[in-house]
Amino acid sequence: MLKALSVALLLALGTYASLLAFLWWRQESLMFFPAPLPAGYPLASEPDIREHTVAVPGAQLSVLQLKLPEPKGVVFFLHGNAGNLAGWFSNARFYRDANFDLVMPDYRGYGKSTGAIAGAQQLRADVRAVWDAFAPQYRDKRIVLYGRSLGTALAADLAEQLSTEGRPPHLTVLMSPYSSLRELTAEVYPWVPGALLRYPLDTGSHLPGIAGPVLLVHGDADTLIALRHSRRLQQVLPSAQLLVVPGAGHNDLHDFPLYRDEFRRALDRL
């Protein structure tokens, strides 16, 4: 009996170790869900929406820009972990009405962007490269950094970088944010050691370094990233405004008038 138990334990440990190894090496396939598009796919048909590419080491990133004649500023939008620009760049009218340009990149492997995501530092550097490519157009304009879901940690990171350099954004918007990917993973996969995560993406660690207003937006019916993540972030940065949208989930938050009205008011105040 003791021998049988020992064999069963060894088999269980072996299976667990194999599973952890799989998670280490195949982490990207569990975190990122890109929808690639053919190189010739037309992402924009309206005359004020322009397609761009930004060269980064080993890849070309696809970027869409709503370019208005005399914009008040720009919203630099970092989207979630699934889909591509064909689905995400869908509310140009809102930004036209607010008189803000909109700049939105696809991550590596998403849409018409080439390459594949291979590390947190690479992802961070790609975001910075796209921002640096467009920033000169908006030197005297209002700057809004906007992250949604996966993009919230990346937007907070960029906001901290710019703040440290003495050119902070005028507003940072984090929609459906996670306090850190490590905390989110621990909630969903409590049996996975935190040290295994190669993408910590710690939103909360960046907030104290952001010089400028921060708006947190969360639906109270979000079952993917719970509202408590935004509440934790507000504890880290008490000056951050938290907008809780009753009845909103993770994927429909942008459809709620309360969110649109409050975001528009925030842009108008800049």
C-alpha positions in Angstrom: 0.0 0.0 0.0 2.8 2.4 0.9 4.6 1.7 -2.3 1.4 2.3 -4.3 0.9 5.6 -2.5 4.5 6.6 -3.2 4.1 5.8 -6.9 0.8 7.7 -7.1 2.4 10.7 -5.4 5.3 10.6 -7.8 3.0 10.4 -10.8 0.9 13.3 -9.4 4.1 15.4 -8.8 5.3 14.6 -12.3 2.0 15.6 -13.9 2.0 18.8 -11.9 5.6 19.6 -12.9 4.8 18.9 -16.5 1.7 21.2 -16.4 3.8 24.0 -14.9 6.4 23.5 -17.6 3.7 23.8 -20.2 2.4 27.0 -18.6 5.9 28.5 -18.6 6.7 27.8 -22.2 3.2 28.3 -23.6 2.1 31.2 -21.5 1.4 33.4 -24.5 -1.2 31.0 -25.9 -3.1 31.3 -22.6 -3.0 35.1 -22.4 -3.2 36.5 -25.8 -5.9 35.7 -28.4 -5.0 37.6 -31.6 -7.1 37.5 -34.7 -4.6 37.9 -37.6 -5.7 39.7 -40.8 -4.2 39.5 -44.4 -1.7 42.2 -45.2 -4.1 43.7 -47.8 -7.1 43.8 -45.5 -8.6 47.4 -45.5 -8.9 48.5 -42.0 -10.3 52.0 -42.8 -12.6 53.5 -45.4 -13.4 56.9 -43.9 -11.1 59.7 -45.2 -10.1 60.9 -41.7 -8.9 57.5 -40.5 -5.4 56.6 -41.6 -3.5 53.3 -41.6 0.1 53.3 -40.4 2.9 50.9 -39.7 5.6 51.3 -37.0 8.7 49.3 -37.3 10.0 47.6 -34.1 12.7 45.0 -33.8 11.5 41.9 -35.7 8.1 43.2 -36.6 5.8 45.8 -38.2 3.0 47.1 -36.0 -0.3 48.1 -37.5 -1.7 51.4 -36.2 -4.9 53.2 -37.0 -5.2 57.0 -36.5 -8.3 59.2 -36.5 -6.8 62.4 -37.7 -8.9 65.5 -37.3 -8.1 69.0 -38.8 -7.6 70.8 -35.5 -7.9 68.3 -32.6 -7.8 69.4 -29.0 -5.7 66.4 -28.3 -5.2 62.7 -28.7 -6.4 59.5 -27.0 -3.7 56.8 -27.2 -5.7 53.6 -26.8 -4.2 50.2 -25.8 -6.8 47.5 -26.3 -7.6 44.1 -24.7 -6.1 40.7 -25.3 -8.3 39.5 -28.1 -9.3 40.5 -31.6 -7.7 43.3 -33.7 -8.2 46.8 -34.8 -11.1 45.9 -37.1 -13.2 45.3 -34.0 -11.6 47.7 -31.5 -11.5 50.8 -33.7 -15.2 51.1 -33.7 -16.3 54.4 -32.1 -14.6 57.1 -34.2 -17.8 59.3 -34.0 -17.4 59.7 -30.2 -13.9 61.0 -30.7 -14.9 63.3 -33.6 -17.6 64.8 -31.4 -15.1 65.3 -28.6 -12.5 66.7 -31.1 -9.8 64.3 -30.1 -7.7 62.2 -32.4 -7.5 58.5 -31.7 -4.4 56.4 -32.1 -4.6 52.7 -31.6 -2.0 50.0 -32.3 -2.4 46.3 -32.7 0.1 44.2 -30.7 2.4 41.7 -32.5 0.4 39.0 -34.2 -2.9 40.9 -33.9 -4.6 42.1 -37.1 -2.0 43.1 -39.7 0.8 43.4 -37.2 3.6 40.9 -37.8 5.6 38.9 -35.4 4.5 37.4 -32.1 4.5 38.5 -28.5 7.5 37.0 -26.7 8.0 38.8 -23.4 6.7 41.6 -21.2 9.7 43.9 -21.9 9.1 43.4 -25.7 5.5 44.3 -25.2 6.4 47.4 -23.2 9.0 48.5 -25.7 6.5 48.1 -28.6 4.0 50.4 -26.9 6.6 53.0 -26.3 7.8 52.8 -29.9 4.3 53.5 -31.2 3.8 56.4 -28.8 7.2 57.9 -29.8 6.2 57.6 -33.5 3.1 59.8 -33.0 4.0 62.0 -30.0 5.6 64.7 -32.1 2.2 65.5 -33.8 0.7 66.3 -30.3 3.4 68.4 -28.6 1.0 71.3 -27.8 -2.1 69.1 -27.4 -3.9 67.4 -24.6 -2.6 63.8 -24.1 -4.9 61.0 -22.9 -3.5 57.5 -22.3 -6.2 54.9 -22.3 -5.9 51.2 -21.5 -8.6 48.6 -21.6 -8.4 45.3 -19.8 -5.0 43.9 -20.9 -3.9 47.4 -22.0 -4.5 49.0 -18.5 -1.1 47.9 -17.1 0.6 49.0 -20.4 -1.1 52.4 -20.3 -0.2 52.9 -16.6 3.4 52.0 -17.4 3.6 54.5 -20.2 2.0 57.2 -18.1 4.6 56.6 -15.4 7.4 56.7 -17.9 6.2 60.0 -19.4 5.6 61.5 -15.9 9.2 60.6 -14.9 10.4 62.4 -18.0 8.5 65.5 -17.1 5.8 65.3 -19.7 2.9 63.5 -18.0 -0.4 62.8 -19.7 -3.2 65.1 -19.0 -5.4 62.1 -18.2 -4.9 58.4 -17.8 -8.0 56.2 -18.2 -7.9 52.6 -17.0 -11.1 50.7 -18.1 -11.7 47.3 -16.5 -8.2 47.2 -15.0 -6.5 44.5 -13.0 -4.4 45.4 -10.0 -1.7 43.1 -11.3 -1.8 40.1 -13.6 -0.2 38.1 -10.9 -3.2 38.8 -8.5 -5.6 38.1 -11.3 -3.9 34.8 -12.1 -4.0 33.8 -8.4 -7.7 34.3 -8.4 -8.4 32.2 -11.5 -5.5 29.6 -11.1 -4.7 29.5 -7.4 -2.6 26.3 -7.9 -0.1 28.2 -10.2 2.9 29.7 -8.4 3.2 33.4 -8.9 6.9 33.1 -9.8 5.8 31.2 -12.9 4.2 34.2 -14.5 6.5 35.8 -17.1 4.0 38.7 -17.6 3.5 40.3 -14.1 2.0 43.5 -15.7 1.6 45.2 -12.3 -0.8 48.1 -12.8 -0.8 49.2 -9.2 3.0 49.5 -9.1 2.8 52.3 -11.8 0.1 54.4 -10.3 2.1 56.3 -7.6 4.5 57.4 -10.4 1.8 59.0 -12.6 1.7 62.8 -12.3 -1.8 63.8 -13.4 -5.4 62.7 -13.0 -6.3 59.0 -13.3 -9.8 57.7 -14.1 -10.7 54.1 -13.2 -13.8 52.7 -14.9 -15.3 49.3 -13.9 -18.6 47.5 -14.3 -20.0 46.0 -11.1 -21.1 42.9 -13.1 -17.7 42.2 -14.5 -17.0 38.5 -14.0 -13.7 38.4 -15.7 -11.9 41.1 -13.8 -13.8 41.8 -10.6 -14.5 45.3 -9.4 -12.3 44.7 -6.4 -9.3 45.2 -8.7 -10.2 48.8 -9.3 -10.9 49.3 -5.6 -7.4 48.0 -4.8 -6.0 50.5 -7.3 -7.9 53.3 -5.7 -6.3 52.3 -2.4 -2.9 52.6 -4.0 -3.7 56.0 -5.5 -6.5 57.6 -3.4 -6.6 60.6 -5.8 -7.8 58.4 -8.6 -11.4 58.8 -9.6 -13.4 55.5 -9.7 -16.5 55.3 -11.9 -18.5 52.2 -11.1 -21.1 51.4 -13.9 -24.0 49.5 -12.5 -25.0 46.4 -14.5 -21.9 46.6 -16.8 -19.8 43.5 -17.5 -16.4 43.2 -19.0 -17.2 43.3 -22.7 -20.2 45.7 -22.8 -19.0 48.5 -20.5 -18.5 50.8 -23.4 -22.2 50.5 -24.4 -23.4 52.1 -21.2 -24.4 55.8 -21.4 -23.0 56.5 -17.9 -19.5 55.6 -19.1 -19.8 57.5 -22.3 -21.2 60.6 -20.6 -18.5 60.6 -17.9 -15.7 60.0 -20.3 -16.9 62.8 -22.5 -17.1 65.2 -19.5 -13.5 64.2 -18.6 -12.3 65.0 -22.1 -14.2 68.3 -22.1 -12.5 69.3 -18.9 -9.0 69.0 -20.3 
